[in-house]
Amino acid sequence: MSIERLTYEPSEFAIGESLAWSKSFAEYSAANGWILTYYFRGPTTFDVIAIANGAAFDVDVAASVTANASAGLYFWQAWLSKDDDKIRIASGRITAAAGFPTTDAGFDGKSDAELLLAAIDALLAGKATIDQQEYTIGAGGSQQMLRKIPIPDLIELRKHYAAIVAGERRKRNRRGLGRTIRVQFDPPRS
């Protein structure tokens, strides 16, 4: 049995997972010698050359390729080439998530926002570990350790990150099979 071949680029994958999709472009047929290459750039980089399948292109990313990826956001570009011509035909984003077959014991699947919210809560409760106290927030020259942020500012940060975490959880919960439709069956009539 082979894996399901999508007709679009996936938006996420688990590290160590095989991926497969097909693409076709009316003006750029694989049968006419065009070559399709996907370039992925993010925490790590990898490139995938599609296989010609008649006029279409089959893109197969082996599990061994994604096993070497790091979790995080990747940007991709799809390029078509033939002789001296090279055309960027599509671009997008894909998220690599930890795949349990490649994850060690002690895995913590919390997002950065969840980790920061937990650190703020622990600091406000006076139970923060050294790592939580030294958690750095900010970018560039405005970085600051949590333990050096005044309590009123920590409370505002907590509200901000609590809203982010709530949004992440709502988004995760919508990924099920679809809406829940409740039904009730009446007993059979005699």
Rosetta blueprint (number, residue, H / E / L):
1 M L
2 S L
3 I L
4 E L
5 R L
6 L E
7 T L
8 Y L
9 E L
10 P L
11 S L
12 E E
13 F E
14 A E
15 I L
16 G L
17 E L
18 S L
19 L E
20 A E
21 W E
22 S E
23 K E
24 S L
25 F L
26 A L
27 E L
28 Y L
29 S L
30 A H
31 A H
32 N H
33 G L
34 W L
35 I E
36 L E
37 T E
38 Y E
39 Y E
40 F E
41 R E
42 G L
43 P L
44 T L
45 T E
46 F E
47 D E
48 V E
49 I E
50 A L
51 I E
52 A E
53 N E
54 G L
55 A L
56 A E
57 F E
58 D E
59 V E
60 D E
61 V E
62 A L
63 A H
64 S H
65 V H
66 T H
67 A H
68 N L
69 A L
70 S L
71 A L
72 G E
73 L E
74 Y E
75 F E
76 W E
77 Q E
78 A E
79 W E
80 L E
81 S E
82 K E
83 D L
84 D L
85 D E
86 K E
87 I E
88 R E
89 I E
90 A E
91 S E
92 G E
93 R E
94 I E
95 T E
96 A E
97 A E
98 A L
99 G L
100 F H
101 P H
102 T H
103 T L
104 D L
105 A L
106 G L
107 F L
108 D L
109 G L
110 K L
111 S L
112 D H
113 A H
114 E H
115 L H
116 L H
117 L H
118 A H
119 A H
120 I H
121 D H
122 A H
123 L H
124 L H
125 A L
126 G L
127 K L
128 A L
129 T L
130 I H
131 D H
132 Q H
133 Q H
134 E L
135 Y L
136 T E
137 I E
138 G L
139 A L
140 G H
141 G H
142 S H
143 Q L
144 Q E
145 M E
146 L H
147 R H
148 K H
149 I L
150 P L
151 I H
152 P H
153 D H
154 L H
155 I H
156 E H
157 L H
158 R H
159 K H
160 H H
161 Y H
162 A H
163 A H
164 I H
165 V H
166 A H
167 G H
168 E H
169 R H
170 R H
171 K H
172 R H
173 N H
174 R L
175 R L
176 G L
177 L L
178 G L
179 R L
180 T L
181 I L
182 R L
183 V L
184 Q L
185 F L
186 D L
187 P L
188 P L
189 R L
190 S L
